[in-house]
Amino acid sequence: MNPLDPRVDRGAASAIQRDQPEVPPADPTPEERAAADAVLARYPEFRRDQLLPLLHEVHARTGWFSLELTRYLSQCLGVPFADLYGVISFYALFKTVPSGKTVLRVCNGLPCYLHGAYDLGLRVQEMLGVGPGEPTPDGRLSWEWFPCLGQCDYAPAMLAGEDEIRSVTPEVLEKIVSGGTHATSDR
């Protein structure tokens, strides 16, 4: 058998990468560092099973995960950067780019789509004047398409921040965008 054949087990030593460059210390903004440190203080003996709650708390305080904040958390927690970034980028509710203070998430699942979610998304875009994933100039709102919200019986549905909005009508959408209540529409 050829020694370069990938089926040949060359032992664990061959899997070690040597002479790798040193990763520079993370340099998050002072606000990001303060937010992360406040959350990290609540986890003095961090365990890997606490990762998601910790990330939710940091995200709630910062609104998004910059690369520097992610590197800082990686170094403080002792979790490899690739693992941490993989978790952050996997979950749709974690942001890796700045977004509005409140994110409107329009469901684009099939039942919602069939009940007008596409037109609802176009209406949100028209009202906010920004495309999906972009914050409004004042930073108050942004919007995005979102996979199924599990509200198929109440299509079209959306999230305003963490609030579920069912059976969204143009009137309900107008209240949400204008900063009113997140009332649930009853059709």
Residue pairs with C-beta under 8 A, 6 or more apart in sequence:
1 7
1 8
2 8
3 10
23 71
23 81
25 75
26 68
26 69
26 71
26 72
26 74
26 75
27 68
27 72
28 36
28 66
28 68
28 69
28 71
28 72
29 66
29 68
29 69
31 62
32 62
32 66
32 68
32 69
32 72
33 72
35 58
35 61
35 62
36 58
36 62
36 69
36 72
36 73
36 76
38 61
39 54
39 57
39 58
39 61
40 46
40 54
40 73
40 76
40 77
42 54
42 57
43 50
43 54
46 54
46 77
46 78
48 79
51 77
51 79
51 84
51 87
52 87
54 77
55 65
55 73
55 87
55 88
55 94
58 65
58 69
58 73
59 65
59 93
59 94
59 95
62 69
63 95
63 98
63 99
63 101
64 94
64 95
64 96
64 97
64 98
64 99
65 73
65 88
65 94
65 95
65 96
66 96
70 81
70 84
70 85
70 88
71 81
73 79
73 84
74 80
74 81
74 84
74 85
77 84
88 94
88 96
89 96
92 146
92 147
95 103
97 133
98 135
99 133
99 135
99 142
99 144
100 135
100 136
100 139
100 140
100 141
100 142
100 143
101 139
101 140
101 141
102 140
102 141
102 142
102 160
102 161
103 141
103 142
103 143
103 144
103 159
103 161
104 124
104 128
104 141
104 142
104 143
104 144
104 158
104 159
104 160
104 176
104 177
105 143
105 144
105 145
105 146
105 149
105 158
105 159
106 112
106 117
106 120
106 121
106 124
106 143
106 144
106 145
106 146
106 156
106 158
107 117
107 146
107 147
107 148
107 149
107 151
107 155
107 156
107 157
107 158
108 117
108 118
108 121
108 145
108 146
108 147
109 117
109 147
109 148
109 149
109 152
109 155
111 152
111 155
112 148
112 149
112 151
112 152
112 155
112 156
112 157
114 155
115 155
115 156
116 155
116 156
117 155
117 156
117 157
120 156
120 158
120 168
120 173
121 132
121 143
121 145
123 170
123 173
124 143
124 173
124 177
125 131
125 132
125 143
127 173
127 174
127 177
128 136
128 141
128 142
128 143
128 177
129 136
130 136
130 142
130 143
132 143
132 144
132 145
133 142
133 144
134 142
135 141
135 142
136 142
140 179
141 177
146 158
146 159
149 157
149 158
149 159
149 164
151 157
151 164
151 166
154 166
154 167
155 167
156 167
156 168
157 164
157 165
157 166
157 167
157 168
158 165
158 168
159 165
160 176
160 182
161 182
163 182
164 184
165 172
165 176
165 182
165 184
165 185
166 184
166 185
167 184
167 185
167 186
167 187
168 185
169 185
169 187
171 185
172 183
172 184
172 185
174 180
175 181
175 182
175 183
176 182
